[in-house]
Amino acid sequence: MSTIEIIKRRSSCRTYSDKGIDQDKLDELRKFLADNTDSPFGSRIRFQLLDFTTETEASEIKAPGTYGVIKGAKYFIAGAVGNRPKSMEDYGYCMEKNILKATAMELGTCWLGGTFNRSGFGEKMGLASEELLPAISPVGYSGNKRSIIDKLFRLSAGSDKRKSWHELFFKGNIGTPLQQDSSSPYEKPLECVRIGPSASNKQPWRIIKEGGNLHFCLIRTPGYNAVFGDIKMQNIDMGIAMCHFELSARELGLNGDWQVSDPLMQTGDTEYIVSWIGSE
Ligand SMILES: Cc1cc2nc3c(=O)[nH]c(=O)nc-3n(C[C@H](O)[C@H](O)[C@H](O)COP(=O)(O)O)c2cc1C
């Protein structure tokens, strides 16, 4: 399956079946997590697959817990990162690669940045004092039926909907919408950003295209920034957007690199993050 197909296929799964994950799949996932160390801004992230399958740990899961939001999951992917500039973007980028890997293995996932017991999972990770645990994800086979909490979550976040192209993508400046054009080489990578996950489905990414350069900006949702201290959900969202954009662009043979060029995009509420400098 192509990465673009995997990106299209992913959606949040909050209800898991009892079916265990085969040992060879667990090994493959663990290896992927261990090798996933290349982040765009150079943060060092260590990922771990946390296993709650043993009897004592099955009771412990209630303690670290996800406040009833996630049902039936016995494995979680968690990661720790040092607190430095752009570490949230790096975390979003690398963790989304884990999510896509799990999706390709036909396993369900769900980004959790808020509805989990951060200190319980931090303990399980052996979190050092200078490290942050920004978000985790359950991983396992999807259950047949969505739980009521899952349905409510999807409904309140409007998870099945996305903003339209003209609200997210611009040409030259933030006031000029970019038309969706299937003949443009960047149409698919931008669409992969648009359909990606974001915290509470706020979709804070805005992209300004200037020829082969694409400037990634963030419009913060008022009141959202301070909720989790140093953990900035919407900067994680930006890393997810970078991941979807880069993987799909490279798959289509569009090469380029990330650069912080600060092209004076800071207008009004728009916060400049990074640019993709296309090498075509
Ligand atoms: C950074 C981040 C944090 C999230 N935190 C939570 C969370 O705490 N609890 C939850 O149930 N979903 C959480 N989500 C999942 C989003 O609500 C979900 O991705 C969005 O509604 C879009 O739905 P979809 O993933 O099914 O496409 C989070 C997503 C992201 C990207």
PDBQT file of the ligand as one rigid body, heavy atoms in Angstrom, charges set to zero:
ROOT
HETATM    1  C1  LIG A 301      -2.032  16.095  19.024  1.00  0.00    +0.000 C 
HETATM    2  C2  LIG A 301      -3.341  15.366  19.126  1.00  0.00    +0.000 A 
HETATM    3  C3  LIG A 301      -3.923  15.142  20.365  1.00  0.00    +0.000 A 
HETATM    4  C4  LIG A 301      -5.146  14.442  20.470  1.00  0.00    +0.000 A 
HETATM    5  N1  LIG A 301      -5.655  14.181  21.711  1.00  0.00    +0.000 NA
HETATM    6  C5  LIG A 301      -6.759  13.408  21.823  1.00  0.00    +0.000 A 
HETATM    7  C6  LIG A 301      -7.218  13.028  23.118  1.00  0.00    +0.000 A 
HETATM    8  O1  LIG A 301      -6.669  13.411  24.142  1.00  0.00    +0.000 OA
HETATM    9  N2  LIG A 301      -8.311  12.204  23.183  1.00  0.00    +0.000 N 
HETATM   10  C7  LIG A 301      -8.939  11.738  22.063  1.00  0.00    +0.000 A 
HETATM   11  O2  LIG A 301      -9.883  10.962  22.198  1.00  0.00    +0.000 OA
HETATM   12  N3  LIG A 301      -8.528  12.107  20.808  1.00  0.00    +0.000 NA
HETATM   13  C8  LIG A 301      -7.456  12.917  20.669  1.00  0.00    +0.000 A 
HETATM   14  N4  LIG A 301      -6.980  13.251  19.421  1.00  0.00    +0.000 N 
HETATM   15  C9  LIG A 301      -7.663  12.735  18.215  1.00  0.00    +0.000 C 
HETATM   16  C10 LIG A 301      -8.437  13.820  17.455  1.00  0.00    +0.000 C 
HETATM   17  O3  LIG A 301      -9.616  14.162  18.145  1.00  0.00    +0.000 OA
HETATM   18  C11 LIG A 301      -8.726  13.308  16.033  1.00  0.00    +0.000 C 
HETATM   19  O4  LIG A 301      -7.520  13.088  15.372  1.00  0.00    +0.000 OA
HETATM   20  C12 LIG A 301      -9.578  14.268  15.214  1.00  0.00    +0.000 C 
HETATM   21  O5  LIG A 301     -10.857  14.433  15.800  1.00  0.00    +0.000 OA
HETATM   22  C13 LIG A 301      -9.765  13.791  13.773  1.00  0.00    +0.000 C 
HETATM   23  O6  LIG A 301     -10.355  12.501  13.726  1.00  0.00    +0.000 OA
HETATM   24  P1  LIG A 301      -9.623  11.290  12.995  1.00  0.00    +0.000 P 
HETATM   25  O7  LIG A 301      -8.278  11.084  13.708  1.00  0.00    +0.000 OA
HETATM   26  O8  LIG A 301     -10.533  10.107  13.169  1.00  0.00    +0.000 OA
HETATM   27  O9  LIG A 301      -9.400  11.656  11.565  1.00  0.00    +0.000 OA
HETATM   28  C14 LIG A 301      -5.799  13.986  19.301  1.00  0.00    +0.000 A 
HETATM   29  C15 LIG A 301      -5.218  14.236  18.048  1.00  0.00    +0.000 A 
HETATM   30  C16 LIG A 301      -4.002  14.900  17.949  1.00  0.00    +0.000 A 
HETATM   31  C17 LIG A 301      -3.383  15.096  16.617  1.00  0.00    +0.000 C 
ENDROOT
TORSDOF 0
